[in-house]
Amino acid sequence: MRNKVPITCTYLHTNLTVENIENMMEFYVGVFGCSPVREIQQLTGDWIERITAVKDGEIKYVHLRLPGHWDKGPELELIQYLNPTKKYEITPDTYGFGHLSFSVSDVNEALDAVIKAGGSCVGEVVTVEVPNRGLLTEVYATDPEGNIIELQSYD
């Protein structure tokens, strides 16, 4: 199969819709060392509704530079709708967005930091030999709003 991309493309960001943007920004900055690209902004107008198809769309948003990347690296975009209409339960097998993954120096320490910052543990910390990769230590956790985060470390 030939992989031909018809347009020029650069990956920019992954979006996470949140209930409380200030708390979630503090979580991702404090636990994972993400850095805000700029201050939290607020946007409103019919163009927001036209883009998102959310009636009377009004948002607050911020972009966070992901750790391990520099000035032009990918970002995590947090958006809080000021007039939300839906919330669904997220589990590891939910269709669509699955999880954010962070390589960490120590999975247990990172998990402790996640829990102390208001997150929780989903499964167990597991260490397993992965063929052609090495010894993997990994766990799924959640941020304070239940979004799944994968913490992993290879020895």
C-alpha positions, -999 to +999 in steps of 0.1 A: +000+000+000+014+034-010+012+061+017+007+093-003-003+124+017-021+148-007-014+179+014+015+194+034+008+186+070+023+194+104+010+180+137+000+209+161-018+197+192-041+173+209-073+188+224-087+178+258-121+193+267-121+199+305-146+210+332-122+233+351-094+247+329-075+263+358-073+231+378-064+210+348-037+234+337-022+233+372-023+195+371-005+191+337+020+218+345+027+206+381+028+169+375+043+166+340+061+198+335+041+211+306+045+248+300+019+273+290+024+288+256+004+318+266-022+327+293-057+313+294-078+330+267-116+334+263-134+332+230-170+338+220-189+345+189-210+329+163-179+316+146-172+293+176-207+279+172-202+275+135-169+256+139-179+234+169-217+230+163-221+238+200-250+262+204-239+296+219-203+283+220-181+301+244-148+288+255-117+293+276-086+277+262-049+274+268-021+256+250+005+237+270+039+227+255+044+190+261+075+180+280+106+170+261+098+192+232+111+227+224+096+259+210+079+243+180+070+210+196+034+196+199+010+210+224-018+199+246-048+222+241-072+225+271-107+238+263-134+246+288-169+252+273-186+278+295-220+263+285-213+225+283-241+202+273-226+166+276-203+144+296-196+108+290-177+082+310-142+074+297-127+040+301-096+025+284-119+007+258-140+038+250-140+045+212-122+076+202-096+094+222-079+069+244-052+084+265-022+107+268+011+089+273+041+101+292+075+085+294+086+090+330+118+083+349+100+064+377+064+051+372+056+047+409+068+082+417+049+096+388+017+077+399+021+091+434+024+126+420-007+121+398-027+109+429-014+137+451-025+162+424-061+148+423-058+120+398-063+083+404-050+049+395-069+028+369-051-005+369-020-020+384+016-010+379+030-038+357+066-046+348+070-069+318+097-078+293+086-066+259+103-084+230+128-062+211+121-032+235+133-042+270+118-041+304+087-020+306+070-006+337+036+009+330+003+019+346-029+037+335-040+065+357-064+095+354-061+132+357-085+149+381-114+149+356-111+112+347-091+114+314-068+085+311-030+089+313-004+062+305+028+064+326+056+042+313+093+037+316+117+013+298+149+000+314 
